[in-house]
Structure formats: C-alpha cells, structure tokens
Amino acid sequence: MWQKLERTDRTRLGVAGIGLAIVLFVAVNLLSGTLLTSTRLDLADDQLYTVSEGTKQVLAAIEEPVDLRSTTPTR
C-alpha cells in the first residue's frame, strides 16, 4: 500500500485531503446547527447575559403580549 501511495501524485492527494476536510467541516456545522438548536451557553463574565430567576418570574407574570422593536435603523 505504501508503494502505491508513494506513486500517487502528491498534489492530487493534497487536494483530496482538503476536499475531505471541507466536506467534514460543512457536515459538522450542519449537524450541530440542527441538533443543538435549543442549546445556549453564556460564556460572559459573571453570567452577564443570563436571565436571572427574578426576571423570569416577572416575565412569566405578564399577561399581555409584548412587542419589541429595534431602535436602530434598518437598511
């Protein structure tokens, strides 16, 4: 097998390796995008972007729907 590998054009082998790496990268991203949709991770200092229990209770107590609008202009 090693003799066949030595005879193979290294450029073709390199291109095949890069192509396989790209396919693997896309496959991992697609799988993680579909399987981990509800997974969230707050890596900010002191859980800065995590909603506290008090905030969750206040939001749960609101009986009417809340509309959020962005103040930044859209393009």
C-alpha positions in Angstrom: 0.0 0.0 0.0 2.8 2.4 0.8 4.4 1.9 -2.7 1.0 2.8 -4.3 0.8 5.9 -2.0 4.3 7.0 -3.0 3.5 6.7 -6.7 0.3 8.7 -6.3 0.7 12.4 -7.3 1.0 14.3 -4.0 -0.9 17.2 -5.4 -3.9 15.1 -6.1 -3.6 13.6 -2.6 -3.4 17.1 -1.1 -6.5 18.3 -3.0 -8.4 15.2 -1.9 -7.4 15.8 1.7 -8.5 19.5 1.6 -11.8 18.5 -0.1 -12.4 15.9 2.6 -11.7 18.5 5.3 -14.2 20.9 3.7 -16.9 18.3 3.5 -16.3 17.2 7.1 -16.4 20.9 8.2 -19.7 21.5 6.5 -21.2 18.2 7.8 -20.2 19.1 11.4 -21.7 22.6 11.1 -24.9 21.3 9.6 -25.3 18.6 12.2 -24.6 20.9 15.1 -27.0 23.5 13.7 -29.8 21.1 13.6 -29.1 19.0 16.7 -28.1 21.8 19.1 -30.8 24.4 18.3 -32.0 24.7 21.9 -28.6 24.7 23.4 -27.3 28.0 24.7 -24.1 28.8 26.5 -23.3 32.1 28.3 -19.5 32.5 28.4 -19.6 36.1 29.5 -18.0 37.2 32.8 -20.3 36.6 35.8 -23.1 35.2 33.5 -23.7 38.8 32.2 -26.2 37.7 29.5 -28.1 35.0 31.5 -31.6 35.9 32.5 -32.0 35.8 36.3 -34.7 33.9 38.1 -36.4 37.2 39.2 -36.5 38.4 35.6 -38.1 35.1 34.6 -40.7 35.4 37.2 -41.6 39.0 36.2 -41.8 38.0 32.5 -44.0 35.0 33.4 -46.4 37.2 35.3 -47.1 39.5 32.3 -50.5 38.6 30.9 -50.5 40.6 27.7 -48.2 40.1 24.6 -45.1 42.3 24.5 -43.9 43.8 21.1 -40.2 44.5 20.9 -38.9 47.0 18.3 -35.4 47.8 17.3 -34.3 51.4 17.7 -31.5 51.0 15.1 -32.4 51.9 11.5 -32.8 49.0 9.1 -31.2 49.1 5.7 
